[in-house]
Every structure is written in structure tokens, then in C-alpha cells.
């Protein structure tokens, strides 16, 4: 903000925090066009809370200060936020939620903080507390599995409510992993007798005939992400035993033809690389007492040019069927390294620019995918 000649910064009055909570001191402005500033104080339980709140090498603190026009200072067991009133209050809400999670012994990552900031800007930051409370399972190493975003929470809810669920979204949004978690829970609860995991054997223009080994050795690399998710939830030995007993089957999509899958939890991964004929074939395998989850990313189609994706075709064809669930995850639901979200957003922005250029030139933009709750 430009300060007129003769205007000097005004001193800020900071009131000392009471025994608990946070208080504020307010500067009413200096008549020079600056917005009034406030100083808000939060009391920490221990200095260790402050260390965890600021993150390693104060990375969390710097990220918060970069997101809001405020300055944050630590005074022993007091935390002082100085800035324009609206921004300072937003930061206090954010810190209140983060501190609550820390006091619940939750570990906060940089990705978690990025999502918390995004929710805070939308006015929903306190919903983050509900996400951390709802643990749906634990990995073989004892780590809690939960929805990390509101989009993932909606996805998990849809998996409980519908027998067939389509989910699309960029890499890192947990589409496959959460489907496998739900399948493992269903198997352990004996609501299904087996898990069937499948993928189309089409990736990045490669053809199976040029790969070494027999058919199983050719397709195993394409199915590896499914193995990884199972190992995370059950351990390699238990997965091997379950496969020997026929409780878990991992196979390429071509193996599904002519079968009826009863009492099974069936997951079709990378479904954007199916043809419409393959997708219809797969969906009609659904038997009594079974559930199907179809996952994919419509920005990562490896089919030959001109070939329509079976996932896109099914999304357009079946979205009026009330019994089928449709979930669209976004870049804000990415839960991998925090850079993955920025990479996804950069590519999305590039795609939007290119689509706009084609529209200006008289071309017709590609069909859009709509969210359906």
C-alpha cells in the first residue's frame, strides 16, 4: 500500500493474553489510507507446541505468513499475530485448528498445512478436525488411514452407499488406495468373499508384445500399484496366502471377459485406458452381492489418437443412473508430496489456456466432466 508523504507507521498496542485463549489490541489507523491493524495473542500450553506449530526450521510459519498479510511472533509461550483485522482473524482460526490437532497428538505435514490454508480461505477450516477424528482403518504398520480432504470424505461415503462407483481425479488423490482399503475391510468383515483387482494393459504407448517374459511377467508391472496398496494394508505374506486361497485376484482386464463376479469387491484401475466396449464388458460382470469401483484420470489417456476413452463414455452415458455413484476429485485433494499439487495445477492451467485458444480460433472445446454428488 502506498503511504502519502508525511505519514509514518503507527505503533501497535499488544494486550497480554489471558490465562487461556487469545486477545487482541487494535490500532484504529493513522489517517493516511492504511487499513486498521490488530495484534492478536494466543497462549500455548508449552514451548514444544510452538515448535510443532511452526514446523521444521519454521517452514509452517513461513508458509502461513506467505499466504496471509500478517507477521507472527513467538514470545515464550505466547504467539502474537499482527496484521489487518480480517487476515489476523483468519490466521488465528487456522492456528486454533492446527493447535487442536497438535494437542490430539496428530502429526501435521506440509501437505496437511496447504490443505488447511485452502479450507481456511473457503471458511471451512474447522471441518479439518472431523477428518482427523474419523479413522477408517490402520495399515499393517499401524498407521491410521483416514480421509485427508473433504473430497476423499465424499468418496468414502459414496463407496458405502453405492454398489458401483466411478471416481476420476489427478494423480495423488488416493483414488486407488482408498478403494483397496475399502475392499480389504469388506473382505475382513466377510461382506464379500474375494477381491478382484484389474487394469487395462495399456500404458504410455507401450505394447505387451515388445516386453520380455511370459504373459504374467508382461502384465505384472502394470498391476504393481495394486500390489503396493494391498501390501500396505495386509503385508506381503498375508496377501500371498490370500491369493493362494483365491481370496484376492489381480489380473489384466482381458481376463474378465465371460465371467460373472459374485460376492466380490472389484476394482478397475486406470479405467481411462479402456475402450467403450471394454468398459461395457467389465460393468456387465457385476454379480449378486458385489461392488465395483472404477478409477481413472481423464487427463492421462494413453489410447491411440481418435479412440474414445471407455471411462469418459461411461461417465457421460450412465451419470443419470441414480444407483451409480460419481465422484470427481480435484487438485486440492492431492495428498502426496506438496509439490504434486502444484504440478497438477500447472498442467490444469495449461490445459485451460489451450482450450481457450482453440475456442477463440473457432474450435469446439472438449466435453467437460461434471461433478455429481
Secondary structure, 3 states (H helix, E strand, C coil): CCCCCCCCCCCCCCCCCCCCCEEEEEECCCCCCCCCEEEEEEECCCHHHHHHHHCHHHHHHHHHHHHCCEEEEEECCEEEEEEEHHHHHHHHHHHHHHHHHHHCCCCCCHHHHHHHHHHHHCCCCCHHHHHHHCEEEECCCCCEEECCCHHHHHHHHHHHHCCEEEEECCCCCCHHHHHHHHHHHHHHCCCCCEEEEEECCCECCECHHHCCCCHHHHHHHHHHHHHHHHHHHHCHHHHHHHHHCCCEEEEEHHHHCCCCECCEEEEEECHHHCEHHHHHHHHCCECCCCEEEEEECCCCCCCCCCCCEHHHHHHHHHCCCCCEEEEECCHHHCCCCHHHHHHHHHHHHHHHHHHHHHHHCCCCCCCCCCCCC
